[in-house]
Amino acid sequence: MAARRARRKWTRPERPAYDRTVFEVLHSLTGQSADAIAKQTWVSPSTIRAWRRGYENGGTRHPQHSTLAAVAAVAGLEFQLVKKGTK
C-alpha cells in the first residue's frame, strides 16, 4: 500500500486593502446582532456569524463582494470604483 501524501497547508494570500475593508464593515456593525442585520438584507445570519469568527476559528476566509456590499449598506456604507493611486 502506498504511503499517503501529507496535505498541503493552505496559505493565506496577503490582501491588506481587502482585509481592511472587511474590518471596516464589521466594525461599523458592532452592537447589532447577526439576525437583525440579516433581516435587512438577503445575507443569512450564519454568514455574518462566520465573518465575525474569523477564518482561524472556522469562519469565512474571503467574503464575496456582493455579500459584503449588501451588509455594508445596512451600516450606511457604499462601495465606489476609484482609479488606482487616487484617494
N, C-alpha and C positions, 0 to 999 in steps of 0.2 A: 504494500500500500504506500502510495506517495505521501510525502510529508506535506502538510498544509502550509501554504504561504502565509506569512504574517500580514495582517490587514495594514493597508496604508493609513497613516494618520492624516486626518483632514486638516489642512492648514487654512487659516482664515486670511483672505487677501486684505491688504491694508487699504481701507477706503475711509479715511478720516472725515472727508466732507460729508459723505452719506451717513456715516455713523453720527456725526454732529446733528444732521437733520433729524434723524430718528430720535435722538436725545431731546432736541428742542420740542418736537411734537409731544413726546411722552411727558416732558416737564410741564408743558402748558396744560396738560390734562390732570395734573396732580390734584387729588381731592375728589375726583369723580370716579365712580365705580365703573367697571367694565360693562356691566349691564346697562347703566344709564347712557354710556357712550354708544353702545350697540343699538339702543332704541332710536337713536337719532341718525344712524347710518345703516348700511346693508352689511357691515362687518360684524361677524359673530363675536360674542363676548369671550369665547375661548381663544380667539386670535389675539385679542387685546391683552388677555392674561399672559399669553405666550410671549408677547413682546416685552412685557414687564418683567418676566422671569429672566430673560437674557439667554443667549444660546449656550452658555456654560452650564446652565441648570435645566437643559432640555427645552428651551424656548426657541423662538424663530431666529434663524441665522441672518437672513436678509429679507426684510419685509418687501412685498411688491409695492411699486409706486402707487398703483391705483388704490390699494387699501390704505396706504399711508396718507394719501391726499384726502380720502374720504374722512378719516379720523381727524386730520388736521383741520378740516372745515368745521368740525364741531367746536374746536378751540378758537375759531375765527382766523385761522392761518390760511394762506393761499400760496401755491407754488407758481413761480413765474420763470419763463425762459430768459436767460441773460447771456450775453456774449462773454466768452472766457476773457478773463483779465479785467472785467469791469465789476463794479460793486453797486 
